[in-house]
């Protein structure tokens, strides 16, 4: 069974540039962004801004996923 990893495929220049820039960020940046989104969402809920609160609160999961992706790129590298 052959490996599906890097079978002659390379990342594009835009992807490589983004990965090089985001790799410079500390890993906890994305964690704090997620916690911040949850805090802002809570504050907006308390201010009876339900729809905006839900919108901002949904940012937490993507921030955490970006953090995981960033960590993988830092530890495993790209192409």
HTML snippet that shows the backbone in 3Dmol.js (N, CA, C, O; Angstrom):
<script src="https://3Dmol.org/build/3Dmol-min.js"></script>
<div id="view" style="width:600px;height:400px;position:relative"></div>
<script>
const pdb = `
ATOM      1  N   UNK A   1       0.847  -1.175   0.000  1.00  0.00           N
ATOM      2  CA  UNK A   1       0.000   0.000   0.000  1.00  0.00           C
ATOM      3  C   UNK A   1       0.891   1.236   0.000  1.00  0.00           C
ATOM      4  O   UNK A   1       1.721   1.402   0.894  1.00  0.00           O
ATOM      5  N   UNK A   2       0.730   2.085  -0.974  1.00  0.00           N
ATOM      6  CA  UNK A   2       1.597   3.258  -1.076  1.00  0.00           C
ATOM      7  C   UNK A   2       1.062   4.403  -0.229  1.00  0.00           C
ATOM      8  O   UNK A   2      -0.141   4.511   0.008  1.00  0.00           O
ATOM      9  N   UNK A   3       1.954   5.233   0.211  1.00  0.00           N
ATOM     10  CA  UNK A   3       1.589   6.378   1.028  1.00  0.00           C
ATOM     11  C   UNK A   3       0.972   7.465   0.161  1.00  0.00           C
ATOM     12  O   UNK A   3       1.387   7.667  -0.980  1.00  0.00           O
ATOM     13  N   UNK A   4      -0.007   8.156   0.697  1.00  0.00           N
ATOM     14  CA  UNK A   4      -0.641   9.244  -0.037  1.00  0.00           C
ATOM     15  C   UNK A   4       0.029  10.581   0.268  1.00  0.00           C
ATOM     16  O   UNK A   4      -0.347  11.606  -0.300  1.00  0.00           O
ATOM     17  N   UNK A   5       1.004  10.578   1.149  1.00  0.00           N
ATOM     18  CA  UNK A   5       1.681  11.809   1.500  1.00  0.00           C
ATOM     19  C   UNK A   5       2.710  12.190   0.455  1.00  0.00           C
ATOM     20  O   UNK A   5       3.598  11.405   0.123  1.00  0.00           O
ATOM     21  N   UNK A   6       2.580  13.397  -0.057  1.00  0.00           N
ATOM     22  CA  UNK A   6       3.545  13.997  -0.970  1.00  0.00           C
ATOM     23  C   UNK A   6       3.898  13.087  -2.149  1.00  0.00           C
ATOM     24  O   UNK A   6       5.049  12.678  -2.303  1.00  0.00           O
ATOM     25  N   UNK A   7       2.933  12.786  -2.951  1.00  0.00           N
ATOM     26  CA  UNK A   7       3.166  11.976  -4.146  1.00  0.00           C
ATOM     27  C   UNK A   7       3.469  12.888  -5.331  1.00  0.00           C
ATOM     28  O   UNK A   7       2.813  12.812  -6.370  1.00  0.00           O
ATOM     29  N   UNK A   8       4.464  13.746  -5.165  1.00  0.00           N
ATOM     30  CA  UNK A   8       4.845  14.646  -6.228  1.00  0.00           C
ATOM     31  C   UNK A   8       4.017  15.913  -6.280  1.00  0.00           C
ATOM     32  O   UNK A   8       4.181  16.721  -7.194  1.00  0.00           O
ATOM     33  N   UNK A   9       3.130  16.102  -5.311  1.00  0.00           N
ATOM     34  CA  UNK A   9       2.316  17.312  -5.263  1.00  0.00           C
ATOM     35  C   UNK A   9       2.996  18.331  -4.370  1.00  0.00           C
ATOM     36  O   UNK A   9       3.529  17.991  -3.314  1.00  0.00           O
ATOM     37  N   UNK A  10       2.975  19.574  -4.799  1.00  0.00           N
ATOM     38  CA  UNK A  10       3.549  20.640  -3.994  1.00  0.00           C
ATOM     39  C   UNK A  10       2.511  21.715  -3.760  1.00  0.00           C
ATOM     40  O   UNK A  10       1.582  21.891  -4.548  1.00  0.00           O
ATOM     41  N   UNK A  11       2.686  22.430  -2.661  1.00  0.00           N
ATOM     42  CA  UNK A  11       1.784  23.530  -2.343  1.00  0.00           C
ATOM     43  C   UNK A  11       2.042  24.692  -3.295  1.00  0.00           C
ATOM     44  O   UNK A  11       3.138  24.853  -3.832  1.00  0.00           O
ATOM     45  N   UNK A  12       1.009  25.489  -3.485  1.00  0.00           N
ATOM     46  CA  UNK A  12       1.146  26.681  -4.318  1.00  0.00           C
ATOM     47  C   UNK A  12       1.936  27.755  -3.601  1.00  0.00           C
ATOM     48  O   UNK A  12       2.203  27.651  -2.404  1.00  0.00           O
ATOM     49  N   UNK A  13       2.306  28.782  -4.336  1.00  0.00           N
ATOM     50  CA  UNK A  13       3.121  29.848  -3.755  1.00  0.00           C
ATOM     51  C   UNK A  13       2.350  30.635  -2.702  1.00  0.00           C
ATOM     52  O   UNK A  13       2.933  31.072  -1.710  1.00  0.00           O
ATOM     53  N   UNK A  14       1.042  30.822  -2.906  1.00  0.00           N
ATOM     54  CA  UNK A  14       0.242  31.560  -1.924  1.00  0.00           C
ATOM     55  C   UNK A  14       0.162  30.774  -0.619  1.00  0.00           C
ATOM     56  O   UNK A  14       0.337  31.343   0.459  1.00  0.00           O
ATOM     57  N   UNK A  15      -0.102  29.476  -0.708  1.00  0.00           N
ATOM     58  CA  UNK A  15      -0.187  28.638   0.490  1.00  0.00           C
ATOM     59  C   UNK A  15       1.139  28.632   1.243  1.00  0.00           C
ATOM     60  O   UNK A  15       1.161  28.750   2.468  1.00  0.00           O
ATOM     61  N   UNK A  16       2.229  28.497   0.523  1.00  0.00           N
ATOM     62  CA  UNK A  16       3.551  28.492   1.151  1.00  0.00           C
ATOM     63  C   UNK A  16       3.823  29.821   1.841  1.00  0.00           C
ATOM     64  O   UNK A  16       4.356  29.844   2.950  1.00  0.00           O
ATOM     65  N   UNK A  17       3.462  30.926   1.197  1.00  0.00           N
ATOM     66  CA  UNK A  17       3.676  32.247   1.793  1.00  0.00           C
ATOM     67  C   UNK A  17       2.849  32.416   3.063  1.00  0.00           C
ATOM     68  O   UNK A  17       3.343  32.941   4.060  1.00  0.00           O
ATOM     69  N   UNK A  18       1.585  31.971   3.031  1.00  0.00           N
ATOM     70  CA  UNK A  18       0.729  32.069   4.218  1.00  0.00           C
ATOM     71  C   UNK A  18       1.294  31.221   5.344  1.00  0.00           C
ATOM     72  O   UNK A  18       1.342  31.672   6.488  1.00  0.00           O
ATOM     73  N   UNK A  19       1.723  30.000   5.042  1.00  0.00           N
ATOM     74  CA  UNK A  19       2.277  29.121   6.074  1.00  0.00           C
ATOM     75  C   UNK A  19       3.551  29.702   6.663  1.00  0.00           C
ATOM     76  O   UNK A  19       3.784  29.589   7.866  1.00  0.00           O
ATOM     77  N   UNK A  20       4.377  30.320   5.831  1.00  0.00           N
ATOM     78  CA  UNK A  20       5.615  30.927   6.336  1.00  0.00           C
ATOM     79  C   UNK A  20       5.308  32.081   7.277  1.00  0.00           C
ATOM     80  O   UNK A  20       5.998  32.255   8.281  1.00  0.00           O
ATOM     81  N   UNK A  21       4.286  32.874   6.972  1.00  0.00           N
ATOM     82  CA  UNK A  21       3.940  34.009   7.828  1.00  0.00           C
ATOM     83  C   UNK A  21       3.260  33.556   9.116  1.00  0.00           C
ATOM     84  O   UNK A  21       3.598  34.042  10.196  1.00  0.00           O
ATOM     85  N   UNK A  22       2.305  32.631   9.016  1.00  0.00           N
ATOM     86  CA  UNK A  22       1.596  32.201  10.227  1.00  0.00           C
ATOM     87  C   UNK A  22       2.488  31.375  11.147  1.00  0.00           C
ATOM     88  O   UNK A  22       2.241  31.317  12.352  1.00  0.00           O
ATOM     89  N   UNK A  23       3.509  30.743  10.607  1.00  0.00           N
ATOM     90  CA  UNK A  23       4.433  29.978  11.447  1.00  0.00           C
ATOM     91  C   UNK A  23       5.211  30.891  12.389  1.00  0.00           C
ATOM     92  O   UNK A  23       5.768  30.425  13.383  1.00  0.00           O
ATOM     93  N   UNK A  24       5.254  32.177  12.086  1.00  0.00           N
ATOM     94  CA  UNK A  24       5.948  33.137  12.943  1.00  0.00           C
ATOM     95  C   UNK A  24       5.128  33.494  14.185  1.00  0.00           C
ATOM     96  O   UNK A  24       5.671  34.010  15.161  1.00  0.00           O
ATOM     97  N   UNK A  25       3.817  33.217  14.146  1.00  0.00           N
ATOM     98  CA  UNK A  25       2.950  33.523  15.285  1.00  0.00           C
ATOM     99  C   UNK A  25       3.122  32.485  16.386  1.00  0.00           C
ATOM    100  O   UNK A  25       3.267  31.297  16.099  1.00  0.00           O
ATOM    101  N   UNK A  26       3.108  32.919  17.640  1.00  0.00           N
ATOM    102  CA  UNK A  26       3.124  31.934  18.726  1.00  0.00           C
ATOM    103  C   UNK A  26       1.860  31.077  18.672  1.00  0.00           C
ATOM    104  O   UNK A  26       0.795  31.557  18.285  1.00  0.00           O
ATOM    105  N   UNK A  27       1.981  29.832  19.054  1.00  0.00           N
ATOM    106  CA  UNK A  27       0.853  28.908  18.969  1.00  0.00           C
ATOM    107  C   UNK A  27      -0.331  29.330  19.826  1.00  0.00           C
ATOM    108  O   UNK A  27      -1.480  29.060  19.476  1.00  0.00           O
ATOM    109  N   UNK A  28      -0.058  29.991  20.947  1.00  0.00           N
ATOM    110  CA  UNK A  28      -1.168  30.368  21.815  1.00  0.00           C
ATOM    111  C   UNK A  28      -1.944  31.582  21.317  1.00  0.00           C
ATOM    112  O   UNK A  28      -2.956  31.949  21.914  1.00  0.00           O
ATOM    113  N   UNK A  29      -1.490  32.209  20.241  1.00  0.00           N
ATOM    114  CA  UNK A  29      -2.229  33.330  19.651  1.00  0.00           C
ATOM    115  C   UNK A  29      -3.640  32.906  19.273  1.00  0.00           C
ATOM    116  O   UNK A  29      -4.604  33.626  19.534  1.00  0.00           O
ATOM    117  N   UNK A  30      -3.757  31.738  18.658  1.00  0.00           N
ATOM    118  CA  UNK A  30      -5.056  31.251  18.209  1.00  0.00           C
ATOM    119  C   UNK A  30      -5.935  30.836  19.397  1.00  0.00           C
ATOM    120  O   UNK A  30      -7.154  31.001  19.361  1.00  0.00           O
ATOM    121  N   UNK A  31      -5.311  30.302  20.440  1.00  0.00           N
ATOM    122  CA  UNK A  31      -6.059  29.955  21.650  1.00  0.00           C
ATOM    123  C   UNK A  31      -6.651  31.212  22.281  1.00  0.00           C
ATOM    124  O   UNK A  31      -7.827  31.232  22.644  1.00  0.00           O
ATOM    125  N   UNK A  32      -5.838  32.258  22.412  1.00  0.00           N
ATOM    126  CA  UNK A  32      -6.333  33.497  23.009  1.00  0.00           C
ATOM    127  C   UNK A  32      -7.363  34.176  22.123  1.00  0.00           C
ATOM    128  O   UNK A  32      -8.278  34.824  22.631  1.00  0.00           O
ATOM    129  N   UNK A  33      -7.235  34.041  20.815  1.00  0.00           N
ATOM    130  CA  UNK A  33      -8.257  34.589  19.915  1.00  0.00           C
ATOM    131  C   UNK A  33      -9.593  33.879  20.144  1.00  0.00           C
ATOM    132  O   UNK A  33     -10.645  34.520  20.154  1.00  0.00           O
ATOM    133  N   UNK A  34      -9.553  32.560  20.329  1.00  0.00           N
ATOM    134  CA  UNK A  34     -10.778  31.790  20.595  1.00  0.00           C
ATOM    135  C   UNK A  34     -11.385  32.184  21.936  1.00  0.00           C
ATOM    136  O   UNK A  34     -12.597  32.374  22.035  1.00  0.00           O
ATOM    137  N   UNK A  35     -10.557  32.307  22.965  1.00  0.00           N
ATOM    138  CA  UNK A  35     -11.049  32.709  24.284  1.00  0.00           C
ATOM    139  C   UNK A  35     -11.619  34.125  24.215  1.00  0.00           C
ATOM    140  O   UNK A  35     -12.645  34.419  24.829  1.00  0.00           O
ATOM    141  N   UNK A  36     -10.950  34.997  23.467  1.00  0.00           N
ATOM    142  CA  UNK A  36     -11.446  36.360  23.293  1.00  0.00           C
ATOM    143  C   UNK A  36     -12.797  36.391  22.597  1.00  0.00           C
ATOM    144  O   UNK A  36     -13.681  37.151  22.993  1.00  0.00           O
ATOM    145  N   UNK A  37     -12.965  35.574  21.567  1.00  0.00           N
ATOM    146  CA  UNK A  37     -14.244  35.508  20.860  1.00  0.00           C
ATOM    147  C   UNK A  37     -15.351  35.035  21.797  1.00  0.00           C
ATOM    148  O   UNK A  37     -16.471  35.546  21.761  1.00  0.00           O
ATOM    149  N   UNK A  38     -15.026  34.057  22.633  1.00  0.00           N
ATOM    150  CA  UNK A  38     -16.028  33.584  23.587  1.00  0.00           C
ATOM    151  C   UNK A  38     -16.371  34.657  24.614  1.00  0.00           C
ATOM    152  O   UNK A  38     -17.533  34.796  24.997  1.00  0.00           O
ATOM    153  N   UNK A  39     -15.378  35.414  25.062  1.00  0.00           N
ATOM    154  CA  UNK A  39     -15.618  36.489  26.020  1.00  0.00           C
ATOM    155  C   UNK A  39     -16.468  37.607  25.432  1.00  0.00           C
ATOM    156  O   UNK A  39     -17.391  38.103  26.078  1.00  0.00           O
ATOM    157  N   UNK A  40     -16.149  37.998  24.205  1.00  0.00           N
ATOM    158  CA  UNK A  40     -16.944  39.031  23.533  1.00  0.00           C
ATOM    159  C   UNK A  40     -18.365  38.532  23.311  1.00  0.00           C
ATOM    160  O   UNK A  40     -19.326  39.283  23.475  1.00  0.00           O
ATOM    161  N   UNK A  41     -18.492  37.273  22.940  1.00  0.00           N
ATOM    162  CA  UNK A  41     -19.820  36.686  22.743  1.00  0.00           C
ATOM    163  C   UNK A  41     -20.630  36.719  24.046  1.00  0.00           C
ATOM    164  O   UNK A  41     -21.815  37.053  24.034  1.00  0.00           O
ATOM    165  N   UNK A  42     -19.997  36.378  25.152  1.00  0.00           N
ATOM    166  CA  UNK A  42     -20.671  36.416  26.449  1.00  0.00           C
ATOM    167  C   UNK A  42     -21.101  37.837  26.793  1.00  0.00           C
ATOM    168  O   UNK A  42     -22.222  38.061  27.249  1.00  0.00           O
ATOM    169  N   UNK A  43     -20.205  38.793  26.573  1.00  0.00           N
ATOM    170  CA  UNK A  43     -20.546  40.185  26.866  1.00  0.00           C
ATOM    171  C   UNK A  43     -21.726  40.647  26.015  1.00  0.00           C
ATOM    172  O   UNK A  43     -22.624  41.327  26.511  1.00  0.00           O
ATOM    173  N   UNK A  44     -21.725  40.284  24.751  1.00  0.00           N
ATOM    174  CA  UNK A  44     -22.833  40.668  23.873  1.00  0.00           C
ATOM    175  C   UNK A  44     -24.139  39.991  24.294  1.00  0.00           C
ATOM    176  O   UNK A  44     -25.209  40.592  24.197  1.00  0.00           O
ATOM    177  N   UNK A  45     -24.055  38.749  24.759  1.00  0.00           N
ATOM    178  CA  UNK A  45     -25.253  38.058  25.274  1.00  0.00           C
ATOM    179  C   UNK A  45     -25.817  38.833  26.461  1.00  0.00           C
ATOM    180  O   UNK A  45     -27.029  39.013  26.572  1.00  0.00           O
ATOM    181  N   UNK A  46     -24.937  39.288  27.345  1.00  0.00           N
ATOM    182  CA  UNK A  46     -25.376  40.048  28.520  1.00  0.00           C
ATOM    183  C   UNK A  46     -25.994  41.388  28.123  1.00  0.00           C
ATOM    184  O   UNK A  46     -26.837  41.927  28.839  1.00  0.00           O
ATOM    185  N   UNK A  47     -25.571  41.916  26.984  1.00  0.00           N
ATOM    186  CA  UNK A  47     -26.118  43.185  26.490  1.00  0.00           C
ATOM    187  C   UNK A  47     -27.330  42.982  25.592  1.00  0.00           C
ATOM    188  O   UNK A  47     -27.787  43.910  24.924  1.00  0.00           O
ATOM    189  N   UNK A  48     -27.841  41.762  25.586  1.00  0.00           N
ATOM    190  CA  UNK A  48     -29.045  41.411  24.811  1.00  0.00           C
ATOM    191  C   UNK A  48     -28.852  41.570  23.296  1.00  0.00           C
ATOM    192  O   UNK A  48     -29.795  41.889  22.572  1.00  0.00           O
ATOM    193  N   UNK A  49     -27.632  41.346  22.834  1.00  0.00           N
ATOM    194  CA  UNK A  49     -27.325  41.376  21.406  1.00  0.00           C
ATOM    195  C   UNK A  49     -27.167  39.938  20.915  1.00  0.00           C
ATOM    196  O   UNK A  49     -26.074  39.512  20.542  1.00  0.00           O
ATOM    197  N   UNK A  50     -28.268  39.206  20.920  1.00  0.00           N
ATOM    198  CA  UNK A  50     -28.231  37.764  20.703  1.00  0.00           C
ATOM    199  C   UNK A  50     -27.622  37.375  19.353  1.00  0.00           C
ATOM    200  O   UNK A  50     -26.750  36.507  19.303  1.00  0.00           O
ATOM    201  N   UNK A  51     -28.060  37.993  18.272  1.00  0.00           N
ATOM    202  CA  UNK A  51     -27.602  37.582  16.948  1.00  0.00           C
ATOM    203  C   UNK A  51     -26.110  37.874  16.736  1.00  0.00           C
ATOM    204  O   UNK A  51     -25.382  37.041  16.196  1.00  0.00           O
ATOM    205  N   UNK A  52     -25.667  39.040  17.157  1.00  0.00           N
ATOM    206  CA  UNK A  52     -24.243  39.383  17.038  1.00  0.00           C
ATOM    207  C   UNK A  52     -23.423  38.467  17.940  1.00  0.00           C
ATOM    208  O   UNK A  52     -22.337  38.027  17.565  1.00  0.00           O
ATOM    209  N   UNK A  53     -23.947  38.183  19.130  1.00  0.00           N
ATOM    210  CA  UNK A  53     -23.265  37.292  20.067  1.00  0.00           C
ATOM    211  C   UNK A  53     -23.048  35.902  19.469  1.00  0.00           C
ATOM    212  O   UNK A  53     -21.963  35.332  19.580  1.00  0.00           O
ATOM    213  N   UNK A  54     -24.076  35.372  18.841  1.00  0.00           N
ATOM    214  CA  UNK A  54     -23.949  34.049  18.221  1.00  0.00           C
ATOM    215  C   UNK A  54     -22.955  34.069  17.065  1.00  0.00           C
ATOM    216  O   UNK A  54     -22.194  33.121  16.872  1.00  0.00           O
ATOM    217  N   UNK A  55     -22.969  35.156  16.298  1.00  0.00           N
ATOM    218  CA  UNK A  55     -22.029  35.287  15.183  1.00  0.00           C
ATOM    219  C   UNK A  55     -20.583  35.286  15.683  1.00  0.00           C
ATOM    220  O   UNK A  55     -19.747  34.542  15.171  1.00  0.00           O
ATOM    221  N   UNK A  56     -20.297  36.108  16.671  1.00  0.00           N
ATOM    222  CA  UNK A  56     -18.938  36.189  17.218  1.00  0.00           C
ATOM    223  C   UNK A  56     -18.559  34.882  17.917  1.00  0.00           C
ATOM    224  O   UNK A  56     -17.418  34.432  17.811  1.00  0.00           O
ATOM    225  N   UNK A  57     -19.499  34.278  18.625  1.00  0.00           N
ATOM    226  CA  UNK A  57     -19.220  33.037  19.341  1.00  0.00           C
ATOM    227  C   UNK A  57     -18.827  31.895  18.423  1.00  0.00           C
ATOM    228  O   UNK A  57     -18.105  30.986  18.832  1.00  0.00           O
ATOM    229  N   UNK A  58     -19.296  31.936  17.188  1.00  0.00           N
ATOM    230  CA  UNK A  58     -18.954  30.885  16.232  1.00  0.00           C
ATOM    231  C   UNK A  58     -17.526  31.007  15.707  1.00  0.00           C
ATOM    232  O   UNK A  58     -17.053  30.114  15.004  1.00  0.00           O
ATOM    233  N   UNK A  59     -16.840  32.080  16.032  1.00  0.00           N
ATOM    234  CA  UNK A  59     -15.452  32.243  15.602  1.00  0.00           C
ATOM    235  C   UNK A  59     -14.490  31.379  16.409  1.00  0.00           C
ATOM    236  O   UNK A  59     -13.380  31.111  15.949  1.00  0.00           O
ATOM    237  N   UNK A  60     -14.885  30.939  17.597  1.00  0.00           N
ATOM    238  CA  UNK A  60     -13.969  30.207  18.474  1.00  0.00           C
ATOM    239  C   UNK A  60     -13.462  28.921  17.823  1.00  0.00           C
ATOM    240  O   UNK A  60     -12.261  28.655  17.851  1.00  0.00           O
ATOM    241  N   UNK A  61     -14.343  28.131  17.246  1.00  0.00           N
ATOM    242  CA  UNK A  61     -13.923  26.858  16.638  1.00  0.00           C
ATOM    243  C   UNK A  61     -12.947  27.064  15.470  1.00  0.00           C
ATOM    244  O   UNK A  61     -11.933  26.368  15.413  1.00  0.00           O
ATOM    245  N   UNK A  62     -13.211  27.989  14.542  1.00  0.00           N
ATOM    246  CA  UNK A  62     -12.224  28.195  13.471  1.00  0.00           C
ATOM    247  C   UNK A  62     -10.867  28.668  14.000  1.00  0.00           C
ATOM    248  O   UNK A  62      -9.827  28.254  13.488  1.00  0.00           O
ATOM    249  N   UNK A  63     -10.868  29.534  15.024  1.00  0.00           N
ATOM    250  CA  UNK A  63      -9.587  29.963  15.595  1.00  0.00           C
ATOM    251  C   UNK A  63      -8.812  28.763  16.151  1.00  0.00           C
ATOM    252  O   UNK A  63      -7.600  28.667  15.958  1.00  0.00           O
ATOM    253  N   UNK A  64      -9.500  27.859  16.832  1.00  0.00           N
ATOM    254  CA  UNK A  64      -8.831  26.675  17.370  1.00  0.00           C
ATOM    255  C   UNK A  64      -8.324  25.771  16.247  1.00  0.00           C
ATOM    256  O   UNK A  64      -7.241  25.196  16.350  1.00  0.00           O
ATOM    257  N   UNK A  65      -9.106  25.648  15.182  1.00  0.00           N
ATOM    258  CA  UNK A  65      -8.651  24.841  14.028  1.00  0.00           C
ATOM    259  C   UNK A  65      -7.443  25.474  13.355  1.00  0.00           C
ATOM    260  O   UNK A  65      -6.521  24.769  12.946  1.00  0.00           O
ATOM    261  N   UNK A  66      -7.439  26.799  13.237  1.00  0.00           N
ATOM    262  CA  UNK A  66      -6.266  27.482  12.680  1.00  0.00           C
ATOM    263  C   UNK A  66      -5.043  27.219  13.553  1.00  0.00           C
ATOM    264  O   UNK A  66      -3.936  27.044  13.045  1.00  0.00           O
ATOM    265  N   UNK A  67      -5.249  27.194  14.871  1.00  0.00           N
ATOM    266  CA  UNK A  67      -4.149  26.909  15.792  1.00  0.00           C
ATOM    267  C   UNK A  67      -3.599  25.509  15.605  1.00  0.00           C
ATOM    268  O   UNK A  67      -2.386  25.306  15.636  1.00  0.00           O
ATOM    269  N   UNK A  68      -4.480  24.545  15.411  1.00  0.00           N
ATOM    270  CA  UNK A  68      -4.039  23.167  15.163  1.00  0.00           C
ATOM    271  C   UNK A  68      -3.270  23.091  13.848  1.00  0.00           C
ATOM    272  O   UNK A  68      -2.208  22.472  13.783  1.00  0.00           O
ATOM    273  N   UNK A  69      -3.796  23.711  12.813  1.00  0.00           N
ATOM    274  CA  UNK A  69      -3.119  23.717  11.511  1.00  0.00           C
ATOM    275  C   UNK A  69      -1.752  24.379  11.638  1.00  0.00           C
ATOM    276  O   UNK A  69      -0.764  23.886  11.094  1.00  0.00           O
ATOM    277  N   UNK A  70      -1.700  25.501  12.359  1.00  0.00           N
ATOM    278  CA  UNK A  70      -0.438  26.209  12.555  1.00  0.00           C
ATOM    279  C   UNK A  70       0.578  25.322  13.270  1.00  0.00           C
ATOM    280  O   UNK A  70       1.752  25.297  12.901  1.00  0.00           O
ATOM    281  N   UNK A  71       0.131  24.599  14.286  1.00  0.00           N
ATOM    282  CA  UNK A  71       1.021  23.717  15.039  1.00  0.00           C
ATOM    283  C   UNK A  71       1.548  22.583  14.152  1.00  0.00           C
ATOM    284  O   UNK A  71       2.723  22.223  14.222  1.00  0.00           O
ATOM    285  N   UNK A  72       0.669  22.032  13.327  1.00  0.00           N
ATOM    286  CA  UNK A  72       1.091  20.960  12.414  1.00  0.00           C
ATOM    287  C   UNK A  72       2.138  21.477  11.431  1.00  0.00           C
ATOM    288  O   UNK A  72       3.144  20.813  11.179  1.00  0.00           O
ATOM    289  N   UNK A  73       1.900  22.654  10.882  1.00  0.00           N
ATOM    290  CA  UNK A  73       2.857  23.221   9.922  1.00  0.00           C
ATOM    291  C   UNK A  73       4.191  23.486  10.612  1.00  0.00           C
ATOM    292  O   UNK A  73       5.248  23.265  10.020  1.00  0.00           O
ATOM    293  N   UNK A  74       4.153  23.958  11.861  1.00  0.00           N
ATOM    294  CA  UNK A  74       5.401  24.235  12.579  1.00  0.00           C
ATOM    295  C   UNK A  74       6.175  22.952  12.871  1.00  0.00           C
ATOM    296  O   UNK A  74       7.399  22.922  12.745  1.00  0.00           O
ATOM    297  N   UNK A  75       5.468  21.896  13.258  1.00  0.00           N
ATOM    298  CA  UNK A  75       6.160  20.668  13.661  1.00  0.00           C
ATOM    299  C   UNK A  75       6.482  19.758  12.486  1.00  0.00           C
ATOM    300  O   UNK A  75       7.546  19.139  12.457  1.00  0.00           O
ATOM    301  N   UNK A  76       5.584  19.669  11.526  1.00  0.00           N
ATOM    302  CA  UNK A  76       5.785  18.749  10.393  1.00  0.00           C
ATOM    303  C   UNK A  76       6.325  19.456   9.162  1.00  0.00           C
ATOM    304  O   UNK A  76       6.873  18.814   8.267  1.00  0.00           O
ATOM    305  N   UNK A  77       6.175  20.765   9.110  1.00  0.00           N
ATOM    306  CA  UNK A  77       6.602  21.519   7.939  1.00  0.00           C
ATOM    307  C   UNK A  77       5.611  21.357   6.802  1.00  0.00           C
ATOM    308  O   UNK A  77       4.609  20.653   6.926  1.00  0.00           O
ATOM    309  N   UNK A  78       5.900  22.006   5.717  1.00  0.00           N
ATOM    310  CA  UNK A  78       5.099  21.849   4.511  1.00  0.00           C
ATOM    311  C   UNK A  78       6.013  21.320   3.438  1.00  0.00           C
ATOM    312  O   UNK A  78       7.234  21.447   3.521  1.00  0.00           O
ATOM    313  N   UNK A  79       5.413  20.729   2.435  1.00  0.00           N
ATOM    314  CA  UNK A  79       6.178  20.079   1.340  1.00  0.00           C
ATOM    315  C   UNK A  79       7.607  20.031   1.683  1.00  0.00           C
ATOM    316  O   UNK A  79       8.413  19.528   0.901  1.00  0.00           O
TER     317      UNK A  79
END
`;
const viewer = $3Dmol.createViewer("view");
viewer.addModel(pdb, "pdb");
viewer.setStyle({}, {cartoon: {color: "spectrum"}});
viewer.zoomTo();
viewer.render();
</script>
